[in-house]
Amino acid sequence: MTAHPYLHLDVFTERPFEGNQLAVFPDAREIPERWMQPIAREMAFSETVFFLPPVADTAHKKIRIFTPGRELPLAGHPTIGSAFVWAKAFAGATRPAEITLELGVGPIRVTLDWSGEALRFAWMHQPTPEFSAPLDAAASAALAKAMHVPGATPFIAPPQIVSSGVKFLFAPLPDPATVDACVPDAARLDEFFAATGVEPTGVFLFSRSDRADATLYSRMFGAAFGIPEDPATGGASGPLGAYALATGIVTAAESTRLVSLQGAAMGRPSYIHIGVTGTRERIETVRIGGTSRFVAEGVLTLP
């Protein structure tokens, strides 16, 4: 039997038992690769992270990210949470303004904001999002039916797949009440993906927020990742900001300082900060940020 310590964090929140849960194994060198996916399934969080030595001398750690269903090349809340774990377990006396983490998509810069000896906030710089063609009217109607979206013309802009490393299908709705009224129909969603040729992926529903502490109100349904609903999806939040700017849902002035409230419908409110620069026609840079709260520590035993 071998023992492997791990840390449990709540990410994108300053309060325990809110935000998105994350398990991080700070030293996974002795964990066989074949066990990583089963461990993530056992943890049953949206994602589980394994720290490994970096390949490049300029990187601080290599991280591998697993949902209960598959490995991801990029994800936001695991990257933000990993920055807090690095600060706690590996920073020592140093207080760097930036670290580099190696993900499946390549090196990712994370900017660190310290408060004394403690990390206060982290910003993940994401690859410039890539936009697929918007759904046509028939495909949009099929998606609305699969998600049980109320209303005759539910989407305020054509749904569209956008990716900074992992594809998500973004579908904007008129208001938070409409977002909360949606219930995915798994069978119809499978039919939608099969009939339209759209690659099965997470469906990200959102609207403008009606709250003072958030710009956008969001929910992400990720059955394709083994996640029925995700309390916070950082890997989708950068593309969310880019899509909202490109479709005119937010202005260029707003896009540099967005806040997406996600997970509220699950009782795990998460506040994801988003910064997008550029114009509707040309997105230049994307970053997402947040804080984390350490909740628990544990030890996993493997045969």
N, C-alpha and C positions, 0 to 999 in steps of 0.2 A: 504494500500500500504506500502511496506517496501523497503528501499533504501540500496543498497549493492555496496560499492565502489570497483573499480577494477583498475588495472594497465595494461598498454599496453607496451610491450617490443618488440624489434627486437633482436633476439638471433643469436649468431655466427657471429656477425659483430660489428665493431666499428663505423659504419656509419648509420645514420637513413635512414629508408625506404629501407634497404637491409636486408639480413638475413631472419630468419623465425619469423613471428609474433606470439606473445603469449599474451593471456589475463590471468591475475592472480587475483583471489579474495583473498586478504590476510586474511580475516576473514569470513569464510563460515559457521560459527556455526549456523546461523539463516536461511541459505538457505536450504529448504527441499530437500532431496535427489531426489525426483521425478522431480525437476526442473533442476538438473545439466545437464542432456543430452540435454534438450531443450535450455538451455542457451548456451551450446557449439555450438549447431546448429545455434543459433541466431548470435553468435560472428563470426562464419564462418571462424575462423582461423584453422590452422592444429590441434592445441590443445588449450584447456582451462583448467586452473588449479584452484582447490579449496583447500585453506589452512584450516586444521582442527587441533585440539589439538592432540599431539602424544599419542599413547597408552603406549609406553615404556618411562620410566623416562630418559633414555639415548638418546632419539631422540629429535630433535628440533622442527619438525613439521611433521604432516601427510599430504600428498598431494594426491588428487585424480585427475586423468588426463583423459580428454574426448576429442576425436575427434568429428567432426560433426556427426559421425555415431555410435560410441561405446566408452566404457571406456577401457583404456589400463592399464595393470599392471605395465608397465615400458615404459618410453620414455625419450630420451636424451635432446632434446631442452627444454621441460618443466622443467626438473630437473636442468639444468644449469640456465635457467631463474629464477626458484624458488630460487636458491641460491642467486641471485642478489636481489630479492625481500626481502628475509630474511635479507640480509645485510642492506638493506635500511630501512626496517620497524621494525626489531626486534633485531638487533645486539646491539643497544645502544652504550655504550662505549667499549664493548668487541670486540676483533679482533681474534676470534678463528682460528686456522690453519685448522680446519676440523669441519664439522657439519654432522649430520645424519638425513636423511629424510626418512620417512616411505612411501613406495610405495606398490602397490599391490603385488609385488614379495617379499617384505620384506624390511628390513633396507638397505639403500644405503648410502655409505660414499661419501661426497663431500669435496674435499680439496680446501681451499680458499687461494688465493694469493692477499694480500692487498697492496695498494699504499697509504700510509697515512691512512686517514679515509675511503677511498673508496675501494670497492672491484674491483680488476683489472681483475682477471681471475679465473675460477673455473674448477676443474677436477672432473668428475663423475666416480667413480670406479664401473664397471659393473660386473655382474656375468660371470664366465667363459663360453664362448659360447658352445652350443651343436650343433653338425653337424648331419644332416640327410644324407641318402645315396644320392650320386650325381644322377642327371637325366641321363637316358640312351639316346642313340642316337636318338631314335624316339621321346621321350619326349622333348629333346633339340630342335629338328627340329620343333616340334609343337609350342614350346615357341617362337622360332625365327619368325615363321610365324605370330603368334598372336601379336608380337611386331613390325612387319614389319622391321626386322633387315636385312639390305642389305648384300649380299655376300653369296656364296655357303656354306662356313664353318665359320659362324660368330663368334662363341664363342671360346675363346682361352683356356678355361678350362671348364669342365662340370658344368653347372649351379647346384646350391645346396642350400638347405634351411639351414640357420644357425640362431640360436636364443640365445640371452642373457635374454630372458623373453618374447619377441615378435618375432614370426617367420618372416623372410624375405627371398625371393628367389633371390640369387645373381647370376648374369650372366655377365661374363667379356667379353669385346669387345676389338678390336685391338687398337682403338684410339678415341679421343674425337669427331671427325667428325662422326664416326659411331654411337656413343652414341646419338649425336644430331639428326641423321637422323631417329631414331626410333620413331614410332607413335603407341601407343597401340590400338588394335582393341578390343573393349569391348566384342563383341559377340564371337570372336575367343578365347579371353582369358578365358571366361567362359567355352567354349568347352574344352580348354586345361586343366583347373582345373578338370572338370568333367571326362574327358577321362583318365587322369593320376592318379586320386585319390589324387593329391596334394591339401592340404588345401588352399583355396583362401587366398591370402595374398599379401603384397606389392612386386612388382617386382623391384629389384634394379639393374640397369644397370650401368656399370662403365668401365673405362680404366685407364691406366697410363696417367697422365697429360702431356701436352706439354708446361706447363707454369713453370716459375721459382718459383712461390709462392705456388705451390701445387704439391703433389705427385700423387694424384688420381683425376680423373674427374668423377662426379657421377650424376645420376638422379634416383629418386624413384617415381614410379607410384603406387599410393595406393588407387585405387577404392574400394578395399575390406574394407578400413577404412573410406570411404567417402571423400577421398582426391584424386582428379585427378592426381596432381603432387605435391610433397612436396619440398619446398625450402631447407630444412635441416632436416635430419632424424638422430638424435643423437642415438636413440635406435638401429638403424641399423649400425651405424658407427663403433662401437666396433667390432661387428661380421664381418663387412666389412674388417677391418684390420686383423682380425684372418683368414678369408677366403683368403685374398690376400697373407698372409704369408704361409698358408697351401698349397696353389696351386703354390707357387713359383713366383707369380706376383711381390711381393716385397721380399727383403732379410730380414734376422733376424736383421741385423744392421739398415736397413731402418725402420723396423716395430715399433721401439721404438719412432719414431718422424715423423709420417705420418701427412700429411694435405690433407683432402678431400675437394675439391671445388665442392659444390652442389648449385643448384638454379640459376646458371648463365644463363641457357636457358630461365628462367622465368624473368630475369631482377632483381633477388634478390640474388646476390652472397653471399654464406655462406662459411666460412672457419672453418672446424671442425678439431680440432687437435685430433690425435689418438695415443695412446701408447700401444703396444702389446709386451709382453715379452714371451720368450719360443722359441720353434723350430717349424719347419714344422710339425713334428710328435706330438708335445705336447705343446699346448698353455697354458701358466701359468697365466698371468694377463692381463686384458684389462681395459683401461680407455679412456674416451673422454673428451675434454675440449674446452673452448671457452669463449668469453666475451659476454656482452649484452649491449644494449642501451635503456634507458627508453625514450618512445616516447610520451605517452599521459596518462591521467587519466580520469576516467569516473565513473558514478553511474548508476547502473541498478535498475529499479524498478520492483517489483513483486507484484501481486495482493494479 
